[in-house]
Amino acid sequence: MSTAHPQSDLKPESVRHSLLEDALGLLTGTFVVSIGLFLLESVGAVTGGTAGLALLVSYAVDVPFGWLFALVNLPFFALAIWKKGWDFTIRTGLSIALVSVFSTLQSAMFGTIDIPTVFGVIAGNVLAGVGLLIVFRHRSSIGGFNIVALLAQERLGWRAGYVQMALDTAVVLLALTVVEPFVVLVSAVGAALLNLLLALNHRPGRYMGY
């Protein structure tokens, strides 16, 4: 008698997410990401990727994070169209827009909150990482370095989390020009935690989000 799992022979095409599942997945993932970014912003911390760049700029200029996040991702759209196609690019554009809107909503709902820096950094990066996993598994990203990391994983077999970690290190180091050293140090640990979550849970050959 066979002991194989009843669904073990299913091909990826037979278990694709439905349009409704994708829509709910992107809404959920981007909402969770936005909460994580709000916590990071509340303690004046940074993270990697275009989200980290947007946070850095928001500390230096009086422009809402949501607007900056959308703007810094614009250059990466050409790369997404060229290498990933219109389906992925449209999904990513929607995800970026949702994170921008939800981030504005978080600020409006919570205002200014006072939480310990270490907790804000750890909780913010964990939530952002979980949200990114959801977004990735619905064939999308939140732009920027996510696109580069996913391309490296799909084309070269490199883990997306490790690629993202290397790119994020450069962004966190730039924070030294704007943020005090202790916060930068904690932010670096938080960014490493986020990317470790991605590396452990988003490997080549495993569930890629169909």
C-alpha positions as a Markdown table, in Angstrom:
| # | Residue | x | y | z |
|---|---|---|---|---|
| 1 | Met | 0.0 | 0.0 | 0.0 |
| 2 | Ser | 1.3 | 3.4 | -0.9 |
| 3 | Thr | 2.1 | 5.8 | 1.9 |
| 4 | Ala | 2.6 | 8.8 | -0.3 |
| 5 | His | 0.8 | 12.0 | 0.7 |
| 6 | Pro | -2.4 | 12.2 | -1.4 |
| 7 | Gln | -1.4 | 15.6 | -2.8 |
| 8 | Ser | 2.3 | 14.8 | -3.3 |
| 9 | Asp | 2.0 | 14.3 | -7.1 |
| 10 | Leu | 0.1 | 17.5 | -7.7 |
| 11 | Lys | 1.9 | 19.8 | -10.1 |
| 12 | Pro | 2.3 | 23.5 | -9.1 |
| 13 | Glu | -0.1 | 24.5 | -11.8 |
| 14 | Ser | -2.9 | 22.5 | -10.2 |
| 15 | Val | -2.7 | 24.4 | -6.8 |
| 16 | Arg | -2.3 | 28.0 | -7.9 |
| 17 | His | -3.7 | 30.6 | -5.7 |
| 18 | Ser | -7.0 | 32.0 | -6.9 |
| 19 | Leu | -7.4 | 35.7 | -7.6 |
| 20 | Leu | -9.3 | 36.1 | -4.3 |
| 21 | Glu | -6.6 | 34.4 | -2.4 |
| 22 | Asp | -4.0 | 36.6 | -4.0 |
| 23 | Ala | -5.9 | 39.7 | -3.2 |
| 24 | Leu | -6.4 | 38.7 | 0.4 |
| 25 | Gly | -2.8 | 37.6 | 0.7 |
| 26 | Leu | -1.5 | 40.9 | -0.6 |
| 27 | Leu | -3.8 | 42.9 | 1.6 |
| 28 | Thr | -2.8 | 40.9 | 4.7 |
| 29 | Gly | 0.9 | 40.9 | 3.9 |
| 30 | Thr | 1.2 | 44.6 | 3.2 |
| 31 | Phe | -0.8 | 45.5 | 6.3 |
| 32 | Val | 1.5 | 43.4 | 8.5 |
| 33 | Val | 4.6 | 45.0 | 6.8 |
| 34 | Ser | 3.1 | 48.5 | 7.4 |
| 35 | Ile | 2.7 | 47.8 | 11.1 |
| 36 | Gly | 6.3 | 46.7 | 11.3 |
| 37 | Leu | 7.5 | 49.8 | 9.6 |
| 38 | Phe | 5.4 | 52.0 | 11.8 |
| 39 | Leu | 7.1 | 50.5 | 14.9 |
| 40 | Leu | 10.5 | 51.1 | 13.4 |
| 41 | Glu | 9.6 | 54.7 | 12.5 |
| 42 | Ser | 8.2 | 55.2 | 16.1 |
| 43 | Val | 11.6 | 54.4 | 17.6 |
| 44 | Gly | 13.6 | 56.3 | 15.0 |
| 45 | Ala | 15.2 | 53.1 | 13.7 |
| 46 | Val | 16.0 | 51.9 | 10.2 |
| 47 | Thr | 16.0 | 48.7 | 8.3 |
| 48 | Gly | 17.3 | 47.6 | 4.9 |
| 49 | Gly | 16.0 | 48.0 | 1.4 |
| 50 | Thr | 14.0 | 50.8 | 0.0 |
| 51 | Ala | 11.9 | 50.8 | 3.2 |
| 52 | Gly | 15.1 | 51.7 | 5.1 |
| 53 | Leu | 16.0 | 54.3 | 2.6 |
| 54 | Ala | 12.6 | 55.9 | 2.9 |
| 55 | Leu | 12.8 | 55.9 | 6.7 |
| 56 | Leu | 16.3 | 57.6 | 6.5 |
| 57 | Val | 15.0 | 60.3 | 4.2 |
| 58 | Ser | 11.9 | 60.8 | 6.3 |
| 59 | Tyr | 14.1 | 61.6 | 9.3 |
| 60 | Ala | 15.9 | 64.2 | 7.3 |
| 61 | Val | 13.0 | 65.9 | 5.4 |
| 62 | Asp | 9.5 | 66.7 | 6.4 |
| 63 | Val | 7.8 | 64.3 | 4.0 |
| 64 | Pro | 5.5 | 61.4 | 5.1 |
| 65 | Phe | 7.1 | 58.0 | 4.9 |
| 66 | Gly | 4.3 | 56.6 | 2.7 |
| 67 | Trp | 5.1 | 59.1 | -0.1 |
| 68 | Leu | 8.8 | 58.5 | 0.1 |
| 69 | Phe | 8.4 | 54.8 | 0.1 |
| 70 | Ala | 6.5 | 55.0 | -3.2 |
| 71 | Leu | 9.0 | 57.4 | -4.7 |
| 72 | Val | 12.2 | 55.4 | -3.9 |
| 73 | Asn | 10.7 | 52.3 | -5.5 |
| 74 | Leu | 10.1 | 53.9 | -8.9 |
| 75 | Pro | 13.5 | 53.2 | -10.4 |
| 76 | Phe | 13.1 | 49.5 | -9.7 |
| 77 | Phe | 10.0 | 49.1 | -11.9 |
| 78 | Ala | 12.0 | 49.0 | -15.1 |
| 79 | Leu | 14.0 | 46.1 | -13.7 |
| 80 | Ala | 10.8 | 44.3 | -12.6 |
| 81 | Ile | 9.2 | 44.7 | -16.1 |
| 82 | Trp | 12.3 | 43.6 | -17.9 |
| 83 | Lys | 13.1 | 40.5 | -15.7 |
| 84 | Lys | 9.8 | 39.5 | -14.1 |
| 85 | Gly | 7.1 | 40.5 | -16.5 |
| 86 | Trp | 3.9 | 42.6 | -16.2 |
| 87 | Asp | 2.1 | 40.3 | -13.8 |
| 88 | Phe | 4.7 | 40.5 | -11.1 |
| 89 | Thr | 5.3 | 44.2 | -11.7 |
| 90 | Ile | 1.6 | 45.0 | -11.4 |
| 91 | Arg | 1.3 | 43.0 | -8.2 |
| 92 | Thr | 4.4 | 44.7 | -6.8 |
| 93 | Gly | 3.1 | 48.1 | -7.7 |
| 94 | Leu | -0.1 | 47.3 | -5.9 |
| 95 | Ser | 1.8 | 46.0 | -2.9 |
| 96 | Ile | 3.9 | 49.2 | -2.8 |
| 97 | Ala | 0.8 | 51.3 | -3.0 |
| 98 | Leu | -0.9 | 49.3 | -0.2 |
| 99 | Val | 2.2 | 49.6 | 2.1 |
| 100 | Ser | 2.2 | 53.4 | 1.5 |
| 101 | Val | -1.5 | 53.8 | 2.2 |
| 102 | Phe | -1.4 | 51.5 | 5.3 |
| 103 | Ser | 1.6 | 53.3 | 6.6 |
| 104 | Thr | -0.2 | 56.6 | 6.5 |
| 105 | Leu | -3.2 | 54.9 | 8.1 |
| 106 | Gln | -1.0 | 53.5 | 11.0 |
| 107 | Ser | 0.3 | 57.0 | 11.7 |
| 108 | Ala | -3.2 | 58.5 | 11.7 |
| 109 | Met | -4.6 | 55.8 | 13.9 |
| 110 | Phe | -1.8 | 55.5 | 16.5 |
| 111 | Gly | -0.1 | 58.9 | 16.3 |
| 112 | Thr | 3.0 | 59.1 | 18.3 |
| 113 | Ile | 3.7 | 56.1 | 20.6 |
| 114 | Asp | 6.4 | 55.6 | 23.2 |
| 115 | Ile | 8.0 | 52.2 | 23.2 |
| 116 | Pro | 11.5 | 50.9 | 24.0 |
| 117 | Thr | 13.9 | 51.1 | 21.1 |
| 118 | Val | 15.0 | 47.4 | 21.3 |
| 119 | Phe | 11.4 | 46.2 | 21.4 |
| 120 | Gly | 10.3 | 48.4 | 18.5 |
| 121 | Val | 13.2 | 47.2 | 16.3 |
| 122 | Ile | 12.7 | 43.5 | 17.0 |
| 123 | Ala | 8.9 | 43.6 | 16.8 |
| 124 | Gly | 9.0 | 45.8 | 13.7 |
| 125 | Asn | 11.5 | 43.6 | 11.8 |
| 126 | Val | 9.7 | 40.4 | 12.8 |
| 127 | Leu | 6.3 | 41.8 | 11.6 |
| 128 | Ala | 7.9 | 43.2 | 8.4 |
| 129 | Gly | 9.5 | 39.8 | 7.7 |
| 130 | Val | 6.3 | 37.8 | 8.2 |
| 131 | Gly | 4.5 | 40.3 | 6.0 |
| 132 | Leu | 7.1 | 39.9 | 3.3 |
| 133 | Leu | 6.8 | 36.2 | 3.3 |
| 134 | Ile | 3.1 | 36.5 | 2.7 |
| 135 | Val | 3.7 | 39.0 | -0.1 |
| 136 | Phe | 6.4 | 36.8 | -1.7 |
| 137 | Arg | 4.2 | 33.7 | -1.7 |
| 138 | His | 1.6 | 35.6 | -3.7 |
| 139 | Arg | 4.1 | 36.4 | -6.5 |
| 140 | Ser | 4.7 | 39.9 | -5.5 |
| 141 | Ser | 7.2 | 42.0 | -3.5 |
| 142 | Ile | 7.3 | 45.5 | -2.0 |
| 143 | Gly | 9.8 | 46.6 | -4.6 |
| 144 | Gly | 13.4 | 47.7 | -4.5 |
| 145 | Phe | 15.9 | 45.1 | -3.1 |
| 146 | Asn | 13.1 | 42.5 | -2.8 |
| 147 | Ile | 13.0 | 42.4 | -6.6 |
| 148 | Val | 16.8 | 42.0 | -6.8 |
| 149 | Ala | 16.8 | 39.3 | -4.1 |
| 150 | Leu | 14.0 | 37.3 | -5.8 |
| 151 | Leu | 15.7 | 37.5 | -9.1 |
| 152 | Ala | 19.0 | 36.2 | -7.6 |
| 153 | Gln | 17.1 | 33.3 | -6.0 |
| 154 | Glu | 15.2 | 32.3 | -9.1 |
| 155 | Arg | 18.1 | 32.8 | -11.6 |
| 156 | Leu | 21.1 | 31.8 | -9.5 |
| 157 | Gly | 19.6 | 29.7 | -6.7 |
| 158 | Trp | 20.8 | 32.1 | -4.0 |
| 159 | Arg | 18.6 | 32.4 | -1.0 |
| 160 | Ala | 16.6 | 35.6 | -1.2 |
| 161 | Gly | 17.1 | 36.4 | 2.5 |
| 162 | Tyr | 20.9 | 36.2 | 2.2 |
| 163 | Val | 21.0 | 38.4 | -0.9 |
| 164 | Gln | 18.7 | 40.9 | 0.8 |
| 165 | Met | 20.9 | 40.8 | 3.9 |
| 166 | Ala | 24.0 | 41.9 | 2.0 |
| 167 | Leu | 22.2 | 44.7 | 0.3 |
| 168 | Asp | 20.5 | 45.8 | 3.6 |
| 169 | Thr | 23.9 | 46.1 | 5.3 |
| 170 | Ala | 24.9 | 48.9 | 3.1 |
| 171 | Val | 21.6 | 50.8 | 3.8 |
| 172 | Val | 22.0 | 50.3 | 7.6 |
| 173 | Leu | 25.6 | 51.6 | 7.4 |
| 174 | Leu | 24.3 | 54.8 | 5.7 |
| 175 | Ala | 22.1 | 55.3 | 8.8 |
| 176 | Leu | 25.2 | 56.4 | 10.7 |
| 177 | Thr | 24.9 | 59.8 | 8.9 |
| 178 | Val | 21.4 | 60.4 | 10.3 |
| 179 | Val | 20.8 | 58.1 | 13.4 |
| 180 | Glu | 22.8 | 57.8 | 16.6 |
| 181 | Pro | 25.2 | 54.8 | 16.7 |
| 182 | Phe | 23.3 | 52.8 | 19.3 |
| 183 | Val | 20.1 | 52.9 | 17.2 |
| 184 | Val | 22.1 | 51.9 | 14.1 |
| 185 | Leu | 23.6 | 48.9 | 16.0 |
| 186 | Val | 20.2 | 47.7 | 17.1 |
| 187 | Ser | 18.8 | 48.4 | 13.6 |
| 188 | Ala | 21.5 | 46.2 | 12.1 |
| 189 | Val | 20.6 | 43.3 | 14.4 |
| 190 | Gly | 16.9 | 43.8 | 13.6 |
| 191 | Ala | 17.6 | 43.8 | 9.8 |
| 192 | Ala | 19.7 | 40.6 | 10.2 |
| 193 | Leu | 16.8 | 39.0 | 12.1 |
| 194 | Leu | 14.3 | 40.0 | 9.3 |
| 195 | Asn | 16.5 | 38.5 | 6.6 |
| 196 | Leu | 17.1 | 35.4 | 8.7 |
| 197 | Leu | 13.4 | 34.9 | 8.8 |
| 198 | Leu | 13.3 | 35.2 | 5.0 |
| 199 | Ala | 16.3 | 32.8 | 4.5 |
| 200 | Leu | 14.8 | 30.1 | 6.7 |
| 201 | Asn | 11.3 | 30.3 | 5.2 |
| 202 | His | 11.7 | 31.2 | 1.6 |
| 203 | Arg | 14.2 | 28.8 | 0.1 |
| 204 | Pro | 14.7 | 27.7 | -3.6 |
| 205 | Gly | 12.8 | 24.5 | -4.3 |
| 206 | Arg | 10.3 | 25.0 | -1.5 |
| 207 | Tyr | 6.9 | 26.6 | -1.5 |
| 208 | Met | 7.3 | 29.6 | -3.8 |
| 209 | Gly | 3.7 | 30.8 | -3.9 |
| 210 | Tyr | 1.6 | 29.6 | -6.8 |
